[in-house]
Amino acid sequence: MTKLVNTWLALALLLGVVFQPASAQSNTYEEFGNYRVFYSVFNSTFLTPEIAELHGFSRASNRALVNIALIHSIEEGDSLGLPARVEGAAQNLIMQSKPLNFVEVRDGDAVYYLASFSFNNEEPLHFTINVDHEGTASPYQVKFTKTLYRD
């Protein structure tokens, strides 16, 4: 049952990236040599109640999740999400910062990180995410802005 739920969660997260407007899709990752940090932000109501409960996330019109995955690109193809240490914060226009507490989610051999947070309708948030993994001299830093809307 857990494998089925994790598969549905992975599918939901993938669909969150696929169904973003084309302009948003062009910047859903940052490259750092042979590594890519993929990111997406989506409303928590996108998750089914069962998946939200399984991973301890609240579903509400003013809650969203940020999804982070670290991928290693090699000639044979891209890896699945890799284990990493992920930290970050979201900052609004008046410089109030909300720390993001990431939860590691494992789906088979893939690993990705989710953090839940609250937001105000039509609020642009500036995200700063640091992704560190074994062997890096310094964390990879990803910065992006996302305007969120209540469902």
LUMNU-465890 format. One line per field, with one value per atom (N, C-alpha, C): residue number from 1; residue in three letters; chain; atom name; x, y, z. Coordinates in Angstrom, 2 decimals, always signed. Layout:
% LUMNU-465890
seq <- (NUM	...)
type <- (ALA	...)
mol <- (A	...)
atom <- (CA	...)
c1 <- (X	...)
c2 <- (Y	...)
c3 <- (Z	...)
% end
This chain:
% LUMNU-465890
seq <- (1	1	1	2	2	2	3	3	3	4	4	4	5	5	5	6	6	6	7	7	7	8	8	8	9	9	9	10	10	10	11	11	11	12	12	12	13	13	13	14	14	14	15	15	15	16	16	16	17	17	17	18	18	18	19	19	19	20	20	20	21	21	21	22	22	22	23	23	23	24	24	24	25	25	25	26	26	26	27	27	27	28	28	28	29	29	29	30	30	30	31	31	31	32	32	32	33	33	33	34	34	34	35	35	35	36	36	36	37	37	37	38	38	38	39	39	39	40	40	40	41	41	41	42	42	42	43	43	43	44	44	44	45	45	45	46	46	46	47	47	47	48	48	48	49	49	49	50	50	50	51	51	51	52	52	52	53	53	53	54	54	54	55	55	55	56	56	56	57	57	57	58	58	58	59	59	59	60	60	60	61	61	61	62	62	62	63	63	63	64	64	64	65	65	65	66	66	66	67	67	67	68	68	68	69	69	69	70	70	70	71	71	71	72	72	72	73	73	73	74	74	74	75	75	75	76	76	76	77	77	77	78	78	78	79	79	79	80	80	80	81	81	81	82	82	82	83	83	83	84	84	84	85	85	85	86	86	86	87	87	87	88	88	88	89	89	89	90	90	90	91	91	91	92	92	92	93	93	93	94	94	94	95	95	95	96	96	96	97	97	97	98	98	98	99	99	99	100	100	100	101	101	101	102	102	102	103	103	103	104	104	104	105	105	105	106	106	106	107	107	107	108	108	108	109	109	109	110	110	110	111	111	111	112	112	112	113	113	113	114	114	114	115	115	115	116	116	116	117	117	117	118	118	118	119	119	119	120	120	120	121	121	121	122	122	122	123	123	123	124	124	124	125	125	125	126	126	126	127	127	127	128	128	128	129	129	129	130	130	130	131	131	131	132	132	132	133	133	133	134	134	134	135	135	135	136	136	136	137	137	137	138	138	138	139	139	139	140	140	140	141	141	141	142	142	142	143	143	143	144	144	144	145	145	145	146	146	146	147	147	147	148	148	148	149	149	149	150	150	150	151	151	151)
type <- (MET	MET	MET	THR	THR	THR	LYS	LYS	LYS	LEU	LEU	LEU	VAL	VAL	VAL	ASN	ASN	ASN	THR	THR	THR	TRP	TRP	TRP	LEU	LEU	LEU	ALA	ALA	ALA	LEU	LEU	LEU	ALA	ALA	ALA	LEU	LEU	LEU	LEU	LEU	LEU	LEU	LEU	LEU	GLY	GLY	GLY	VAL	VAL	VAL	VAL	VAL	VAL	PHE	PHE	PHE	GLN	GLN	GLN	PRO	PRO	PRO	ALA	ALA	ALA	SER	SER	SER	ALA	ALA	ALA	GLN	GLN	GLN	SER	SER	SER	ASN	ASN	ASN	THR	THR	THR	TYR	TYR	TYR	GLU	GLU	GLU	GLU	GLU	GLU	PHE	PHE	PHE	GLY	GLY	GLY	ASN	ASN	ASN	TYR	TYR	TYR	ARG	ARG	ARG	VAL	VAL	VAL	PHE	PHE	PHE	TYR	TYR	TYR	SER	SER	SER	VAL	VAL	VAL	PHE	PHE	PHE	ASN	ASN	ASN	SER	SER	SER	THR	THR	THR	PHE	PHE	PHE	LEU	LEU	LEU	THR	THR	THR	PRO	PRO	PRO	GLU	GLU	GLU	ILE	ILE	ILE	ALA	ALA	ALA	GLU	GLU	GLU	LEU	LEU	LEU	HIS	HIS	HIS	GLY	GLY	GLY	PHE	PHE	PHE	SER	SER	SER	ARG	ARG	ARG	ALA	ALA	ALA	SER	SER	SER	ASN	ASN	ASN	ARG	ARG	ARG	ALA	ALA	ALA	LEU	LEU	LEU	VAL	VAL	VAL	ASN	ASN	ASN	ILE	ILE	ILE	ALA	ALA	ALA	LEU	LEU	LEU	ILE	ILE	ILE	HIS	HIS	HIS	SER	SER	SER	ILE	ILE	ILE	GLU	GLU	GLU	GLU	GLU	GLU	GLY	GLY	GLY	ASP	ASP	ASP	SER	SER	SER	LEU	LEU	LEU	GLY	GLY	GLY	LEU	LEU	LEU	PRO	PRO	PRO	ALA	ALA	ALA	ARG	ARG	ARG	VAL	VAL	VAL	GLU	GLU	GLU	GLY	GLY	GLY	ALA	ALA	ALA	ALA	ALA	ALA	GLN	GLN	GLN	ASN	ASN	ASN	LEU	LEU	LEU	ILE	ILE	ILE	MET	MET	MET	GLN	GLN	GLN	SER	SER	SER	LYS	LYS	LYS	PRO	PRO	PRO	LEU	LEU	LEU	ASN	ASN	ASN	PHE	PHE	PHE	VAL	VAL	VAL	GLU	GLU	GLU	VAL	VAL	VAL	ARG	ARG	ARG	ASP	ASP	ASP	GLY	GLY	GLY	ASP	ASP	ASP	ALA	ALA	ALA	VAL	VAL	VAL	TYR	TYR	TYR	TYR	TYR	TYR	LEU	LEU	LEU	ALA	ALA	ALA	SER	SER	SER	PHE	PHE	PHE	SER	SER	SER	PHE	PHE	PHE	ASN	ASN	ASN	ASN	ASN	ASN	GLU	GLU	GLU	GLU	GLU	GLU	PRO	PRO	PRO	LEU	LEU	LEU	HIS	HIS	HIS	PHE	PHE	PHE	THR	THR	THR	ILE	ILE	ILE	ASN	ASN	ASN	VAL	VAL	VAL	ASP	ASP	ASP	HIS	HIS	HIS	GLU	GLU	GLU	GLY	GLY	GLY	THR	THR	THR	ALA	ALA	ALA	SER	SER	SER	PRO	PRO	PRO	TYR	TYR	TYR	GLN	GLN	GLN	VAL	VAL	VAL	LYS	LYS	LYS	PHE	PHE	PHE	THR	THR	THR	LYS	LYS	LYS	THR	THR	THR	LEU	LEU	LEU	TYR	TYR	TYR	ARG	ARG	ARG	ASP	ASP	ASP)
mol <- (A	A	A	A	A	A	A	A	A	A	A	A	A	A	A	A	A	A	A	A	A	A	A	A	A	A	A	A	A	A	A	A	A	A	A	A	A	A	A	A	A	A	A	A	A	A	A	A	A	A	A	A	A	A	A	A	A	A	A	A	A	A	A	A	A	A	A	A	A	A	A	A	A	A	A	A	A	A	A	A	A	A	A	A	A	A	A	A	A	A	A	A	A	A	A	A	A	A	A	A	A	A	A	A	A	A	A	A	A	A	A	A	A	A	A	A	A	A	A	A	A	A	A	A	A	A	A	A	A	A	A	A	A	A	A	A	A	A	A	A	A	A	A	A	A	A	A	A	A	A	A	A	A	A	A	A	A	A	A	A	A	A	A	A	A	A	A	A	A	A	A	A	A	A	A	A	A	A	A	A	A	A	A	A	A	A	A	A	A	A	A	A	A	A	A	A	A	A	A	A	A	A	A	A	A	A	A	A	A	A	A	A	A	A	A	A	A	A	A	A	A	A	A	A	A	A	A	A	A	A	A	A	A	A	A	A	A	A	A	A	A	A	A	A	A	A	A	A	A	A	A	A	A	A	A	A	A	A	A	A	A	A	A	A	A	A	A	A	A	A	A	A	A	A	A	A	A	A	A	A	A	A	A	A	A	A	A	A	A	A	A	A	A	A	A	A	A	A	A	A	A	A	A	A	A	A	A	A	A	A	A	A	A	A	A	A	A	A	A	A	A	A	A	A	A	A	A	A	A	A	A	A	A	A	A	A	A	A	A	A	A	A	A	A	A	A	A	A	A	A	A	A	A	A	A	A	A	A	A	A	A	A	A	A	A	A	A	A	A	A	A	A	A	A	A	A	A	A	A	A	A	A	A	A	A	A	A	A	A	A	A	A	A	A	A	A	A	A	A	A	A	A	A	A	A	A	A	A	A	A	A	A	A	A	A	A	A	A	A	A	A	A	A	A	A	A	A	A	A	A	A	A	A	A	A	A	A	A	A	A	A	A	A	A	A	A	A	A	A	A	A	A	A)
atom <- (N	CA	C	N	CA	C	N	CA	C	N	CA	C	N	CA	C	N	CA	C	N	CA	C	N	CA	C	N	CA	C	N	CA	C	N	CA	C	N	CA	C	N	CA	C	N	CA	C	N	CA	C	N	CA	C	N	CA	C	N	CA	C	N	CA	C	N	CA	C	N	CA	C	N	CA	C	N	CA	C	N	CA	C	N	CA	C	N	CA	C	N	CA	C	N	CA	C	N	CA	C	N	CA	C	N	CA	C	N	CA	C	N	CA	C	N	CA	C	N	CA	C	N	CA	C	N	CA	C	N	CA	C	N	CA	C	N	CA	C	N	CA	C	N	CA	C	N	CA	C	N	CA	C	N	CA	C	N	CA	C	N	CA	C	N	CA	C	N	CA	C	N	CA	C	N	CA	C	N	CA	C	N	CA	C	N	CA	C	N	CA	C	N	CA	C	N	CA	C	N	CA	C	N	CA	C	N	CA	C	N	CA	C	N	CA	C	N	CA	C	N	CA	C	N	CA	C	N	CA	C	N	CA	C	N	CA	C	N	CA	C	N	CA	C	N	CA	C	N	CA	C	N	CA	C	N	CA	C	N	CA	C	N	CA	C	N	CA	C	N	CA	C	N	CA	C	N	CA	C	N	CA	C	N	CA	C	N	CA	C	N	CA	C	N	CA	C	N	CA	C	N	CA	C	N	CA	C	N	CA	C	N	CA	C	N	CA	C	N	CA	C	N	CA	C	N	CA	C	N	CA	C	N	CA	C	N	CA	C	N	CA	C	N	CA	C	N	CA	C	N	CA	C	N	CA	C	N	CA	C	N	CA	C	N	CA	C	N	CA	C	N	CA	C	N	CA	C	N	CA	C	N	CA	C	N	CA	C	N	CA	C	N	CA	C	N	CA	C	N	CA	C	N	CA	C	N	CA	C	N	CA	C	N	CA	C	N	CA	C	N	CA	C	N	CA	C	N	CA	C	N	CA	C	N	CA	C	N	CA	C	N	CA	C	N	CA	C	N	CA	C	N	CA	C	N	CA	C	N	CA	C	N	CA	C	N	CA	C	N	CA	C	N	CA	C	N	CA	C	N	CA	C	N	CA	C	N	CA	C	N	CA	C	N	CA	C	N	CA	C	N	CA	C	N	CA	C	N	CA	C	N	CA	C	N	CA	C	N	CA	C	N	CA	C	N	CA	C)
c1 <- (+0.83	+0.00	+0.87	+1.94	+2.81	+3.47	+3.91	+4.53	+3.55	+2.27	+1.25	+1.04	+0.97	+0.77	+1.97	+3.19	+4.38	+4.42	+3.98	+3.93	+2.95	+1.82	+0.84	+1.41	+2.16	+2.77	+3.79	+4.63	+5.61	+4.92	+3.84	+3.08	+2.49	+1.95	+1.36	+2.41	+3.60	+4.66	+5.12	+5.22	+5.60	+4.56	+3.30	+2.24	+2.25	+2.64	+2.74	+3.74	+4.80	+5.80	+5.33	+4.76	+4.35	+3.25	+2.31	+1.17	+1.34	+2.57	+2.82	+2.78	+2.50	+2.54	+3.92	+3.96	+5.21	+6.29	+5.94	+6.94	+7.56	+6.79	+7.32	+8.20	+7.89	+8.62	+10.08	+10.36	+11.72	+12.72	+12.25	+13.15	+12.81	+12.63	+12.29	+13.50	+14.69	+15.91	+17.08	+18.11	+19.39	+20.47	+21.44	+22.53	+23.78	+24.46	+25.72	+26.66	+27.37	+28.21	+27.35	+27.63	+26.85	+25.63	+25.31	+24.16	+23.10	+21.84	+20.71	+19.87	+19.45	+18.51	+17.18	+16.21	+14.87	+14.02	+13.10	+12.23	+10.86	+9.86	+8.50	+7.77	+6.74	+5.90	+4.45	+3.65	+2.26	+1.38	+0.10	-0.86	-1.04	-1.21	-1.34	-2.61	-3.63	-4.88	-4.70	-3.56	-3.26	-3.05	-2.59	-2.41	-3.76	-3.91	-5.13	-5.07	-6.22	-6.21	-5.37	-5.39	-4.65	-3.14	-2.65	-1.22	-0.78	-1.58	-1.24	-1.15	-2.10	-2.10	-0.89	-0.59	+0.54	+1.84	+2.05	+3.31	+3.20	+2.04	+1.88	+1.72	+1.20	+0.99	-0.47	-0.70	-2.05	-2.48	-3.72	-4.30	-5.18	-4.92	-5.72	-5.48	-6.43	-6.31	-5.15	-4.66	-3.54	-2.24	-2.14	-0.93	-0.38	+0.94	+1.60	+2.79	+3.37	+4.58	+5.62	+6.87	+7.98	+8.65	+8.94	+9.52	+10.92	+11.91	+13.30	+13.85	+14.54	+15.21	+16.57	+17.57	+18.93	+19.16	+19.55	+19.76	+21.21	+21.83	+23.18	+23.07	+23.57	+23.52	+24.85	+24.76	+25.94	+25.60	+26.59	+26.37	+25.30	+25.24	+24.27	+22.84	+22.68	+21.36	+21.34	+20.23	+20.07	+19.79	+20.29	+20.00	+18.59	+18.13	+16.93	+17.33	+16.37	+16.71	+17.72	+18.71	+19.79	+19.59	+20.12	+20.08	+20.88	+20.38	+21.04	+20.57	+21.23	+20.75	+20.14	+18.87	+18.16	+17.67	+18.01	+17.58	+17.13	+16.25	+15.85	+14.83	+14.44	+13.46	+12.72	+11.52	+10.73	+10.55	+10.74	+10.67	+9.62	+8.77	+7.75	+8.29	+7.44	+7.88	+8.30	+7.80	+8.22	+9.33	+10.04	+11.25	+11.01	+9.77	+9.51	+9.93	+10.71	+11.24	+10.55	+10.20	+9.59	+10.58	+11.10	+12.00	+11.22	+11.86	+11.25	+11.85	+11.00	+11.45	+11.18	+12.24	+12.10	+12.01	+11.14	+10.95	+11.46	+12.28	+12.78	+11.71	+11.47	+10.51	+11.28	+11.18	+11.84	+10.77	+10.99	+10.09	+10.94	+11.09	+12.01	+13.42	+14.14	+15.50	+15.56	+14.43	+14.39	+14.19	+14.83	+14.71	+14.38	+13.41	+13.12	+12.70	+12.60	+12.39	+11.21	+10.32	+9.13	+9.09	+8.65	+8.43	+7.08	+6.30	+4.97	+5.07	+4.27	+4.26	+2.93	+2.62	+1.40	+1.74	+0.72	+0.94	-0.33	-0.18	-1.31	-1.63	-2.90	-3.32	-2.58	-2.16	-1.45	-0.15	+0.46	+1.69	+2.91	+3.73	+4.98	+5.96	+6.52	+7.51	+8.83	+9.90	+11.25	+11.88	+12.19	+12.74	+14.27	+14.93	+16.38	+16.55	+17.06	+17.21	+18.67	+19.22	+20.58	+20.52	+21.19	+21.22	+22.67	+22.93	+24.28	+24.26	+25.23	+25.33	+26.78	+26.98	+28.32	+29.27	+30.39	+31.41	+31.39	+30.42	+30.41	+31.20	+31.92	+32.71	+31.79	+30.75	+29.76	+28.39	+27.32	+25.98	+25.64	+24.80	+24.24	+23.10	+23.10	+22.05	+21.14	+19.85	+18.83	+17.94	+17.71	+16.81	+15.76	+14.50	+13.41	+12.26	+11.36	+10.18	+8.94	+7.95	+6.69	+5.56	+4.56	+3.37	+2.32	+1.74	+0.79	-0.63	-1.58	-3.00	-3.77	-4.71	-5.57	-6.48	-6.74	-7.68	-9.09)
c2 <- (-1.20	+0.00	+1.26	+1.28	+2.46	+2.72	+1.65	+1.82	+2.47	+2.04	+2.61	+4.09	+4.42	+5.82	+6.65	+6.15	+6.90	+7.08	+6.08	+6.20	+7.30	+7.35	+8.42	+9.79	+9.87	+11.14	+11.58	+10.65	+10.97	+11.45	+10.77	+11.17	+12.56	+12.82	+14.14	+15.24	+14.98	+15.99	+16.20	+15.13	+15.25	+16.06	+15.77	+16.50	+17.97	+18.27	+19.66	+20.43	+19.78	+20.42	+20.43	+19.33	+19.21	+20.19	+20.41	+21.25	+22.72	+23.13	+24.55	+25.22	+26.53	+27.23	+27.08	+27.12	+26.92	+27.88	+29.11	+30.08	+29.66	+28.98	+28.55	+27.31	+26.46	+25.23	+25.47	+26.54	+26.75	+26.96	+27.31	+27.57	+26.71	+25.41	+24.56	+23.85	+24.18	+23.62	+24.56	+24.36	+25.07	+24.01	+24.30	+23.36	+23.78	+22.77	+22.95	+21.85	+22.10	+21.07	+19.92	+18.72	+17.54	+17.30	+18.26	+18.13	+19.15	+18.78	+19.70	+19.68	+20.86	+20.97	+21.36	+20.42	+20.66	+21.22	+22.14	+22.72	+22.97	+22.90	+23.28	+23.69	+24.49	+24.94	+24.73	+24.15	+23.89	+23.95	+24.24	+24.32	+22.94	+22.93	+21.67	+20.91	+21.61	+20.95	+20.08	+20.19	+19.33	+17.89	+17.71	+16.38	+15.80	+14.50	+13.85	+13.85	+13.77	+13.72	+12.55	+11.42	+10.24	+10.48	+11.07	+11.33	+12.40	+13.44	+14.50	+13.92	+13.08	+12.47	+11.55	+10.76	+9.82	+10.55	+11.72	+12.45	+13.60	+13.75	+14.74	+16.17	+16.36	+17.71	+18.11	+19.38	+19.92	+20.39	+20.09	+20.59	+21.79	+22.93	+24.13	+25.08	+25.99	+26.91	+27.89	+28.06	+28.98	+28.25	+26.98	+26.19	+25.71	+25.66	+25.18	+24.33	+23.67	+22.86	+23.24	+23.21	+23.36	+21.99	+21.57	+20.27	+20.47	+19.78	+19.89	+18.49	+18.33	+17.06	+17.36	+16.59	+16.70	+15.54	+15.85	+14.84	+14.93	+13.78	+13.72	+13.32	+14.17	+13.89	+13.29	+12.11	+11.45	+10.95	+10.49	+10.06	+8.98	+8.10	+7.01	+7.48	+8.70	+9.26	+9.88	+10.48	+11.15	+10.13	+10.43	+9.60	+9.91	+9.11	+9.46	+10.51	+11.04	+12.01	+11.44	+12.24	+11.81	+12.33	+11.61	+12.13	+13.43	+14.36	+15.65	+16.28	+17.36	+18.19	+19.43	+19.67	+20.78	+21.74	+23.00	+24.06	+25.24	+26.04	+27.22	+28.06	+29.14	+30.06	+30.73	+31.22	+32.02	+33.40	+34.41	+35.79	+36.55	+37.31	+38.11	+39.50	+40.32	+41.64	+42.60	+42.38	+43.26	+42.61	+41.68	+41.07	+40.16	+39.69	+38.71	+37.35	+36.63	+35.36	+34.19	+33.16	+31.95	+30.81	+30.22	+29.07	+27.89	+27.11	+25.93	+24.70	+23.86	+22.63	+21.47	+21.00	+19.96	+18.58	+17.77	+16.38	+15.53	+14.54	+13.65	+12.62	+12.44	+11.44	+10.48	+9.19	+8.17	+7.40	+7.25	+6.48	+5.50	+4.29	+3.33	+3.86	+4.03	+4.55	+6.07	+6.71	+8.18	+8.85	+10.01	+10.80	+12.22	+12.83	+14.24	+14.84	+16.16	+16.88	+17.83	+17.81	+18.65	+19.49	+20.74	+21.62	+22.30	+22.30	+22.92	+24.30	+25.25	+26.59	+27.26	+28.31	+29.08	+30.31	+30.86	+32.04	+32.88	+34.12	+35.01	+35.00	+35.17	+35.15	+36.21	+35.83	+36.70	+37.26	+36.50	+36.93	+36.38	+37.26	+36.77	+36.42	+35.23	+34.79	+34.53	+34.97	+34.77	+33.62	+32.55	+31.36	+31.33	+30.96	+30.70	+29.33	+28.40	+27.01	+26.61	+25.99	+25.47	+23.95	+23.33	+21.88	+21.43	+20.61	+20.12	+18.60	+18.03	+16.57	+16.17	+14.91	+14.40	+14.74	+15.33	+15.62	+17.04	+17.86	+19.25	+20.14	+21.07	+22.01	+23.01	+23.44	+24.36	+24.00	+24.35	+23.99	+24.67	+24.00	+24.61	+25.51	+26.75	+27.68	+27.97	+27.81	+28.07	+29.19	+30.19	+31.29	+31.42	+31.54	+31.74	+32.43	+32.98	+33.68	+33.00	+32.88	+32.25	+33.04	+33.42	+34.05	+32.97	+32.95	+31.90	+32.45	+31.61	+31.97	+30.92	+31.36	+30.42	+29.71	+28.45	+27.67	+28.14)
c3 <- (+0.00	+0.00	+0.00	+0.84	+0.91	-0.44	-1.13	-2.44	-3.42	-3.37	-4.26	-3.94	-2.66	-2.26	-2.67	-2.46	-2.87	-4.37	-5.12	-6.57	-6.96	-6.28	-6.57	-6.21	-5.11	-4.72	-5.77	-6.21	-7.24	-8.52	-8.90	-10.08	-9.89	-8.71	-8.43	-8.53	-8.00	-8.05	-9.49	-10.25	-11.65	-12.42	-12.18	-12.88	-12.50	-11.26	-10.84	-11.67	-12.10	-12.96	-14.40	-14.87	-16.27	-16.62	-15.71	-16.02	-15.65	-15.35	-15.15	-16.52	-16.56	-17.84	-18.48	-19.79	-20.53	-20.06	-19.75	-19.31	-17.98	-17.12	-15.84	-16.00	-16.98	-17.16	-17.54	-18.25	-18.73	-17.59	-16.40	-15.28	-14.08	-14.26	-13.13	-12.55	-13.04	-12.46	-12.70	-11.88	-12.03	-12.21	-13.07	-13.30	-12.53	-11.98	-11.25	-11.74	-12.82	-13.41	-13.90	-13.40	-13.78	-12.90	-12.06	-11.17	-11.54	-11.29	-11.48	-10.21	-9.80	-8.69	-9.31	-9.25	-9.76	-8.63	-8.96	-7.95	-8.54	-7.68	-8.05	-6.78	-6.94	-5.84	-6.29	-5.41	-5.78	-4.54	-4.75	-3.65	-3.01	-1.71	-0.98	-1.36	-1.84	-2.22	-3.47	-4.12	-5.26	-4.79	-3.54	-2.99	-2.58	-2.74	-2.24	-0.72	-0.05	+1.42	+1.95	+1.27	+1.73	+1.68	+0.60	+0.47	+1.45	+1.61	+2.57	+3.98	+4.36	+5.69	+5.87	+4.86	+4.95	+5.27	+4.67	+4.85	+5.85	+6.50	+7.55	+7.07	+5.85	+5.33	+5.47	+5.80	+5.87	+4.50	+4.15	+2.90	+3.25	+2.63	+2.85	+1.69	+1.48	+0.34	+0.51	+1.75	+1.98	+2.32	+1.93	+2.17	+0.84	+0.75	-0.46	-0.06	-1.05	-0.83	-1.86	-1.43	-2.35	-2.44	-3.66	-3.95	-4.52	-3.95	-4.39	-4.66	-5.79	-6.10	-6.70	-6.29	-6.82	-7.76	-9.00	-10.04	-10.52	-10.73	-11.29	-12.75	-13.66	-15.10	-15.55	-16.15	-16.69	-18.09	-18.82	-20.21	-20.31	-19.32	-19.37	-19.09	-18.64	-18.33	-16.95	-16.63	-15.33	-14.24	-13.04	-11.87	-11.38	-10.45	-9.72	-8.70	-7.95	-6.93	-5.96	-5.59	-4.70	-3.28	-2.30	-0.93	-0.83	-0.04	+0.12	+1.43	+1.79	+2.90	+2.26	+2.51	+1.88	+2.95	+2.79	+3.71	+2.88	+3.44	+2.69	+3.42	+2.75	+3.29	+2.15	+2.47	+1.53	+2.15	+1.33	+1.82	+1.03	+1.74	+1.05	+0.71	+0.14	-0.34	+0.77	+1.99	+3.08	+3.92	+3.29	+3.83	+5.03	+5.23	+6.26	+5.72	+6.49	+6.05	+6.76	+5.99	+6.53	+6.30	+7.38	+7.18	+6.61	+5.76	+5.17	+5.83	+6.37	+7.03	+6.08	+5.43	+4.42	+5.04	+4.44	+4.81	+3.65	+3.96	+2.92	+2.57	+1.29	+0.81	-0.09	+0.19	-0.62	-1.37	-2.67	-3.51	-4.29	-3.77	-4.37	-4.21	-5.33	-5.30	-5.40	-5.63	-5.78	-4.42	-4.27	-3.05	-3.46	-2.79	-3.01	-1.69	-1.65	-0.40	-0.55	+0.46	+0.46	+1.73	+1.57	+2.72	+2.54	+3.58	+3.57	+4.22	+3.71	+4.28	+3.97	+4.72	+4.46	+3.64	+2.95	+2.12	+2.07	+1.67	+1.43	-0.06	-0.39	-1.79	-2.61	-3.78	-4.74	-4.16	-3.28	-2.63	-3.37	-3.93	-4.52	-3.40	-3.49	-2.51	-3.22	-2.58	-3.11	-2.32	-3.01	-2.39	-2.54	-1.47	-1.49	-0.89	-1.70	-1.28	-1.42	-0.38	-0.41	-0.39	-1.36	-1.48	-1.38	-0.38	-0.13	-0.18	-0.84	-0.86	-0.69	-0.42	-0.16	-1.29	-0.94	-1.94	-2.49	-2.11	-2.60	-1.66	-2.26	-1.46	-0.76	-1.44	-0.87	-1.43	-0.72	-1.18	-2.51	-3.28	-4.49	-4.04	-4.50	-4.11	-5.30	-5.05	-6.06	-5.55	-6.40	-6.04	-7.12	-6.71	-7.66	-6.95	-7.73	-7.21	-7.73	-6.88	-7.27	-6.62	-7.42	-6.90	-6.70	-5.52	-5.17	-5.07	-5.42	-5.41	-4.66	-3.86	-3.13	-4.11	-3.80	-4.63	-4.43)
% end
